[in-house]
Amino acid sequence: MTTPATTRAPGDRVETLRLRLVDEQGAARAGEEARIAQTSHAFGFGCSAFELRPQEPDAHTRLWLDLFNQATLPFYWRWFEQTPGAPDTARLHRLAEGLRAHGVRLKGHPLLWHTLAPTWLLEKEPADVEEAVRRRITREASDFAGLIEQWDAINETVILPEFTAEENAVTRLARARGRMHVIRLAFETARAADPHARLVLNDFDLSSDFEDVIEDCLEAGLEIDAIGLQTHMHQGYRGEAQIAEVIERFSRFDLPIQLTETTLLSGELMPAHVVDLNDHVVDSWPSTPEGEARQADELVRHYRTVLAQPAVESLTYWGLGDAGAWLGAPAGLVRADGTPKPGYDALRELLHEEWWVQDRALRTDAEGVLAVQGFAGDYRLELDGQGVGFTIPRGGGELQLVRPRQAARG
């Protein structure tokens, strides 16, 4: 009788693969002992990776690599191309190649965004702005083709035409040509430059306004590969019910969902009356023992809730460390002094112990079958002192592997 390799996971994330082992004549290898071990998750456990040093990993980078399998890299246009025609391509290419060498999957953020648009665009007329956008997207999507697998094609479109925090050329273009024109410009230009890249529509506005934008895009025939939902929680954990409700609402589009920017604080919460998180400015915002305990609990609850939703394909935490954290908030999993918080340890235990098929011995049944249960992802089979990789796909399935018997080898 087959002994299943099992692991605990939320919702329907546990898949079953019937792995049949046969010899070179096609005969079942019944009653054979094998070892199974997971090597990676198909689910994207991501984190922003702006500050990493993957070529010569420091302690901070090693902590990152020990936890995450997907990185978001910064392509904010104002910083990426401070001088027209002088993009920061070489540095980002080194960072991307270094992370890929560690097996990390990559996402670029974002190809187009009204915030952090170059100030040198302001002097241009709409037609020239549009041409500059097209050149920028074509260049980045082409230069990183085969390296960066997916992009936030355009960021925060709900607020795009009404954005008033600062004058910028992208909002001005949206007012002149319409929001849908700008969204189409971003997606179709990126698709033409790299047809293999997955393109995401990402937003912090999780109201029906974003649903309306998505509906408009789909009705216009725009090809969206995934919906990105930001969940910064500087004012407190939103709770399992609210997170599940948001994901359920956006699941109706039958598109994969990514939780693209998640934060939970380990210090004092931002006051509830603050509307724009950027408006909260303090001299010091320390992590506290009480806050760290709260953050650890909320992280586990949040990850369990998100992975229980079948539509979600990735969850990206926004910043490993407090040093250099967005808005200076104590949202990192690592303190400013470089030491891990309880939240880091709790998340690592969840991802790499509870939700991980550890190395274990199994025996095939009379038909040569191993029933392997676990998260979708990559695994390694050890038999007769030799190893071979295989994949459990989302939804499970069946797979046959031909493994010559020991006696057949010299």
C-alpha positions as CSV (number, residue, x, y, z in Angstrom):
1,M,0.0,0.0,0.0
2,T,1.3,3.5,-0.9
3,T,2.4,5.7,1.9
4,P,1.6,9.4,1.0
5,A,4.0,12.2,1.6
6,T,1.8,14.8,3.4
7,T,2.0,18.3,4.6
8,R,-0.5,20.7,6.1
9,A,-1.7,23.6,3.9
10,P,-4.7,25.9,3.9
11,G,-7.8,25.4,1.7
12,D,-7.2,23.3,-1.4
13,R,-3.5,24.0,-1.7
14,V,-2.5,20.4,-1.0
15,E,-2.2,18.6,-4.3
16,T,-1.9,14.9,-5.0
17,L,0.4,13.5,-7.7
18,R,0.3,9.8,-8.6
19,L,3.9,9.2,-9.4
20,R,4.3,5.8,-11.2
21,L,7.7,4.3,-11.4
22,V,8.5,1.8,-14.2
23,D,11.7,0.2,-15.5
24,E,13.0,0.5,-19.1
25,Q,10.7,-2.3,-20.2
26,G,7.7,-0.5,-18.7
27,A,7.2,-2.9,-15.8
28,A,6.0,-1.4,-12.6
29,R,8.6,-1.0,-9.9
30,A,6.5,-2.4,-7.1
31,G,7.5,-2.4,-3.5
32,E,10.5,-0.1,-4.1
33,E,11.7,2.3,-1.4
34,A,12.3,5.8,-2.6
35,R,12.9,9.2,-1.0
36,I,11.0,12.4,-1.8
37,A,11.9,15.9,-0.9
38,Q,10.5,19.3,-1.9
39,T,12.9,21.7,-3.6
40,S,10.7,24.7,-4.3
41,H,7.2,26.2,-4.2
42,A,5.2,27.1,-7.3
43,F,3.4,29.7,-5.2
44,G,5.3,33.0,-5.2
45,F,6.5,33.8,-1.7
46,G,7.9,37.2,-2.6
47,C,9.5,40.3,-1.2
48,S,10.9,43.5,-2.6
49,A,14.6,43.1,-3.3
50,F,15.8,46.6,-4.0
51,E,18.8,46.5,-1.5
52,L,20.1,43.0,-2.0
53,R,23.6,41.9,-2.9
54,P,23.1,38.4,-4.4
55,Q,26.6,38.2,-6.1
56,E,28.3,38.4,-2.7
57,P,25.5,37.9,-0.2
58,D,25.8,39.8,3.1
59,A,23.9,38.7,6.2
60,H,20.8,40.7,5.1
61,T,20.7,39.1,1.7
62,R,21.2,35.6,3.2
63,L,18.2,36.2,5.4
64,W,16.2,37.2,2.3
65,L,17.3,34.2,0.3
66,D,16.5,31.8,3.1
67,L,12.9,32.9,3.1
68,F,11.6,34.0,-0.3
69,N,11.5,32.7,-3.8
70,Q,10.3,35.7,-5.8
71,A,11.7,39.2,-5.9
72,T,10.2,42.5,-7.0
73,L,12.8,44.8,-8.5
74,P,12.6,48.7,-8.7
75,F,12.0,50.3,-12.1
76,Y,10.6,53.6,-10.9
77,W,11.2,55.7,-14.0
78,R,12.3,59.0,-12.3
79,W,15.1,57.1,-10.5
80,F,15.8,54.6,-13.3
81,E,16.4,57.3,-15.9
82,Q,17.3,60.5,-14.1
83,T,18.9,61.9,-17.3
84,P,17.1,61.2,-20.6
85,G,18.8,58.4,-22.5
86,A,20.9,57.2,-19.5
87,P,18.9,54.4,-17.8
88,D,20.1,52.4,-14.8
89,T,20.0,49.2,-16.9
90,A,23.4,47.8,-16.1
91,R,23.0,47.9,-12.3
92,L,19.5,46.4,-12.4
93,H,20.7,43.7,-14.8
94,R,23.4,42.7,-12.4
95,L,20.9,42.5,-9.5
96,A,18.5,40.5,-11.6
97,E,21.1,38.1,-12.8
98,G,22.5,37.6,-9.3
99,L,19.0,36.7,-8.0
100,R,18.3,34.4,-10.8
101,A,21.5,32.6,-10.1
102,H,20.0,31.7,-6.7
103,G,16.8,30.4,-8.3
104,V,14.7,33.5,-7.5
105,R,11.8,34.4,-9.9
106,L,11.7,38.1,-10.9
107,K,9.1,40.8,-11.3
108,G,9.7,44.4,-12.4
109,H,7.8,47.2,-10.7
110,P,6.5,49.2,-12.5
111,L,6.8,49.9,-16.2
112,L,4.5,53.0,-16.0
113,W,3.3,55.0,-13.0
114,H,2.2,58.6,-12.6
115,T,4.1,58.9,-9.3
116,L,7.8,59.1,-9.9
117,A,7.4,59.9,-13.5
118,P,10.5,61.8,-14.7
119,T,10.2,65.6,-14.1
120,W,11.9,66.1,-17.5
121,L,8.7,64.8,-19.1
122,L,6.8,67.9,-18.0
123,E,8.2,70.0,-20.8
124,K,6.8,67.7,-23.5
125,E,3.5,67.8,-25.3
126,P,1.1,64.8,-25.0
127,A,2.2,63.2,-28.2
128,D,5.9,63.4,-27.2
129,V,5.1,62.1,-23.7
130,E,3.3,59.1,-25.3
131,E,6.3,58.4,-27.5
132,A,8.6,58.6,-24.5
133,V,6.5,56.2,-22.6
134,R,6.5,53.8,-25.6
135,R,10.3,53.9,-25.9
136,R,10.7,53.5,-22.1
137,I,8.5,50.4,-21.9
138,T,9.9,48.8,-25.0
139,R,13.5,49.3,-23.8
140,E,13.0,47.8,-20.4
141,A,10.8,44.9,-21.5
142,S,13.2,44.1,-24.3
143,D,16.4,44.5,-22.2
144,F,15.1,42.2,-19.5
145,A,13.3,39.7,-21.7
146,G,14.0,36.1,-20.5
147,L,15.3,37.4,-17.2
148,I,12.3,39.2,-15.7
149,E,9.2,37.0,-16.0
150,Q,6.5,39.5,-15.1
151,W,5.9,43.2,-14.8
152,D,3.4,45.6,-13.1
153,A,2.6,47.0,-16.5
154,I,0.9,50.1,-15.0
155,N,0.5,51.0,-11.3
156,E,-2.5,52.6,-9.6
157,T,-4.8,53.5,-12.4
158,V,-7.9,54.3,-10.3
159,I,-6.4,57.5,-9.1
160,L,-4.4,58.2,-12.3
161,P,-6.6,60.9,-14.0
162,E,-7.4,62.7,-10.7
163,F,-3.9,62.6,-9.1
164,T,-3.1,66.0,-7.6
165,A,-0.2,65.4,-5.2
166,E,2.2,66.6,-7.8
167,E,2.1,67.7,-11.4
168,N,3.3,64.9,-13.7
169,A,3.2,64.1,-17.4
170,V,1.5,60.7,-17.1
171,T,-1.6,62.1,-15.3
172,R,-1.6,64.9,-17.8
173,L,-1.5,62.4,-20.7
174,A,-4.4,60.4,-19.1
175,R,-6.5,63.7,-18.9
176,A,-5.7,64.4,-22.5
177,R,-6.2,60.9,-24.0
178,G,-8.2,59.1,-21.4
179,R,-7.3,56.6,-18.7
180,M,-8.0,53.5,-20.9
181,H,-5.7,54.9,-23.6
182,V,-2.8,55.1,-21.2
183,I,-3.5,51.6,-19.8
184,R,-3.7,50.2,-23.3
185,L,-0.4,52.0,-24.2
186,A,1.3,50.3,-21.3
187,F,0.0,46.8,-21.8
188,E,0.2,46.6,-25.6
189,T,3.7,48.1,-25.7
190,A,5.0,45.7,-23.1
191,R,3.3,42.8,-24.8
192,A,4.9,43.6,-28.2
193,A,8.4,44.0,-26.6
194,D,8.2,40.7,-24.7
195,P,5.3,38.4,-25.7
196,H,6.4,35.9,-23.0
197,A,6.2,38.2,-20.0
198,R,3.2,38.2,-17.7
199,L,1.6,41.6,-17.3
200,V,-0.1,42.7,-14.1
201,L,-2.6,45.5,-13.4
202,N,-1.8,46.7,-9.9
203,D,-3.5,49.0,-7.5
204,F,-3.9,50.0,-3.8
205,D,-7.6,51.0,-4.3
206,L,-9.4,47.8,-3.5
207,S,-12.9,49.3,-3.8
208,S,-15.4,48.8,-6.6
209,D,-13.6,51.6,-8.5
210,F,-10.8,49.2,-9.3
211,E,-13.3,46.5,-10.3
212,D,-14.8,49.1,-12.7
213,V,-11.4,49.7,-14.2
214,I,-10.8,46.0,-14.7
215,E,-14.2,45.6,-16.3
216,D,-13.4,48.4,-18.7
217,C,-10.1,46.8,-19.6
218,L,-11.6,43.4,-20.3
219,E,-14.5,44.9,-22.3
220,A,-11.9,46.8,-24.4
221,G,-10.2,43.5,-25.1
222,L,-7.1,44.2,-23.1
223,E,-5.1,41.1,-22.2
224,I,-4.4,41.1,-18.4
225,D,-2.4,38.2,-17.0
226,A,-3.0,38.9,-13.3
227,I,-4.6,41.4,-10.9
228,G,-2.4,43.0,-8.3
229,L,-3.8,44.0,-5.0
230,Q,-1.8,46.1,-2.5
231,T,-2.3,45.4,1.2
232,H,-0.2,47.9,3.2
233,M,-1.6,47.7,6.7
234,H,0.2,50.5,8.5
235,Q,-3.0,51.2,10.4
236,G,-3.5,47.7,11.6
237,Y,-4.3,44.2,10.4
238,R,-7.4,44.2,8.3
239,G,-8.5,40.8,9.6
240,E,-9.2,37.5,8.0
241,A,-12.7,38.3,7.0
242,Q,-11.9,41.5,5.2
243,I,-8.9,40.1,3.4
244,A,-10.9,37.1,2.3
245,E,-13.8,39.3,1.1
246,V,-11.5,41.5,-1.0
247,I,-9.9,38.5,-2.7
248,E,-13.3,36.9,-3.3
249,R,-14.6,40.0,-5.0
250,F,-11.7,40.2,-7.4
251,S,-11.8,36.4,-8.0
252,R,-14.9,37.0,-10.1
253,F,-12.8,38.1,-13.0
254,D,-11.3,34.5,-13.3
255,L,-7.8,36.0,-13.4
256,P,-4.9,35.0,-11.1
257,I,-4.5,37.4,-8.1
258,Q,-1.3,38.6,-6.7
259,L,-1.0,40.3,-3.2
260,T,1.7,42.6,-4.5
261,E,2.6,44.8,-1.5
262,T,1.9,43.6,2.0
263,T,3.1,45.3,5.2
264,L,2.3,44.7,8.9
265,L,3.8,46.9,11.6
266,S,5.8,45.8,14.6
267,G,5.5,49.2,16.3
268,E,3.0,51.9,16.9
269,L,0.2,51.9,14.4
270,M,-0.4,54.8,12.1
271,P,-3.5,56.8,13.3
272,A,-6.7,55.7,11.7
273,H,-7.6,59.3,10.6
274,V,-4.7,59.4,8.1
275,V,-6.1,59.0,4.5
276,D,-2.9,59.2,2.5
277,L,-0.2,57.0,4.3
278,N,2.5,59.3,2.9
279,D,1.1,62.2,5.0
280,H,2.1,60.5,8.3
281,V,5.6,61.8,9.1
282,V,7.3,61.2,12.4
283,D,10.8,61.7,13.7
284,S,11.2,58.2,15.1
285,W,9.1,55.0,14.5
286,P,10.7,52.2,16.5
287,S,9.9,48.5,16.6
288,T,8.7,47.4,20.0
289,P,8.6,44.0,21.8
290,E,4.8,44.2,22.0
291,G,4.5,45.2,18.4
292,E,6.8,42.4,17.2
293,A,4.7,39.8,19.0
294,R,1.6,41.3,17.3
295,Q,3.2,41.3,13.9
296,A,4.3,37.7,14.2
297,D,0.8,36.6,15.0
298,E,-0.8,38.7,12.2
299,L,1.7,37.5,9.6
300,V,0.8,33.9,10.2
301,R,-2.9,34.7,10.1
302,H,-2.5,36.8,7.0
303,Y,-0.5,34.2,5.1
304,R,-2.9,31.4,6.1
305,T,-5.9,33.5,4.9
306,V,-4.4,34.4,1.6
307,L,-3.2,30.9,0.7
308,A,-6.7,29.6,1.5
309,Q,-8.0,31.6,-1.5
310,P,-7.5,29.5,-4.7
311,A,-7.2,32.4,-7.0
312,V,-4.1,33.8,-5.3
313,E,-0.8,32.9,-7.0
314,S,1.7,35.0,-5.0
315,L,2.1,37.2,-1.9
316,T,4.8,39.7,-1.8
317,Y,6.0,41.3,1.5
318,W,7.1,44.9,1.0
319,G,10.5,45.2,2.6
320,L,12.6,42.6,4.5
321,G,14.2,45.1,6.9
322,D,13.3,48.2,8.9
323,A,16.4,50.0,7.6
324,G,15.2,52.0,4.7
325,A,11.7,50.8,5.0
326,W,8.8,52.6,3.2
327,L,7.7,55.7,5.1
328,G,10.2,54.8,7.8
329,A,7.7,52.4,9.4
330,P,8.7,49.4,11.4
331,A,7.2,47.1,8.9
332,G,10.2,44.9,8.2
333,L,10.8,41.3,9.3
334,V,14.3,42.2,10.3
335,R,15.2,45.0,12.8
336,A,17.4,48.0,11.8
337,D,20.3,46.3,13.5
338,G,20.0,43.3,11.2
339,T,18.5,40.8,13.7
340,P,15.4,38.9,12.7
341,K,12.1,39.7,14.5
342,P,9.8,37.0,15.7
343,G,7.8,37.5,12.6
344,Y,10.7,36.4,10.4
345,D,11.0,33.2,12.4
346,A,7.3,32.6,12.4
347,L,7.0,33.0,8.7
348,R,10.0,30.8,8.0
349,E,8.6,28.0,10.1
350,L,5.3,28.3,8.2
351,L,6.8,28.4,4.7
352,H,9.7,26.0,5.1
353,E,8.6,23.6,7.8
354,E,4.8,23.4,8.0
355,W,4.2,24.0,4.3
356,W,7.1,21.9,3.0
357,V,7.5,18.3,2.2
358,Q,10.6,17.3,4.1
359,D,12.9,14.5,3.0
360,R,11.2,11.2,3.7
361,A,11.1,7.5,2.7
362,L,8.2,6.1,0.7
363,R,7.4,2.7,-0.8
364,T,5.6,2.1,-4.1
365,D,2.4,0.1,-4.2
366,A,1.8,-3.0,-6.4
367,E,1.4,-0.7,-9.5
368,G,4.6,1.1,-8.8
369,V,2.8,4.2,-7.6
370,L,3.8,6.8,-5.0
371,A,1.0,9.1,-3.9
372,V,2.8,12.3,-3.2
373,Q,0.9,15.1,-1.5
374,G,2.0,18.6,-1.0
375,F,2.1,22.1,-2.4
376,A,2.4,22.6,-6.2
377,G,6.1,22.9,-6.9
378,D,9.3,21.1,-7.7
379,Y,10.4,17.9,-5.9
380,R,13.3,15.4,-6.1
381,L,13.0,11.7,-6.1
382,E,15.9,9.5,-4.9
383,L,15.9,5.9,-6.1
384,D,18.8,3.5,-6.3
385,G,21.2,6.2,-5.2
386,Q,20.3,8.5,-8.2
387,G,18.1,11.5,-8.2
388,V,15.6,13.0,-10.6
389,G,13.4,16.1,-10.4
390,F,9.7,16.2,-11.0
391,T,6.9,18.7,-10.5
392,I,3.5,18.6,-8.8
393,P,1.3,20.9,-10.8
394,R,-1.5,23.0,-9.5
395,G,-4.5,20.6,-9.4
396,G,-2.3,17.5,-9.1
397,G,-2.4,14.7,-11.7
398,E,-0.4,11.7,-12.8
399,L,3.2,11.3,-13.9
400,Q,5.2,8.3,-15.0
401,L,9.0,8.1,-14.6
402,V,11.2,5.6,-16.2
403,R,13.9,4.5,-13.7
404,P,16.1,1.5,-14.8
405,R,16.5,-1.2,-12.1
406,Q,19.7,-1.4,-10.1
407,A,20.6,-4.7,-11.7
408,A,20.4,-3.3,-15.2
409,R,23.4,-1.1,-14.6
410,G,26.9,-2.7,-15.1
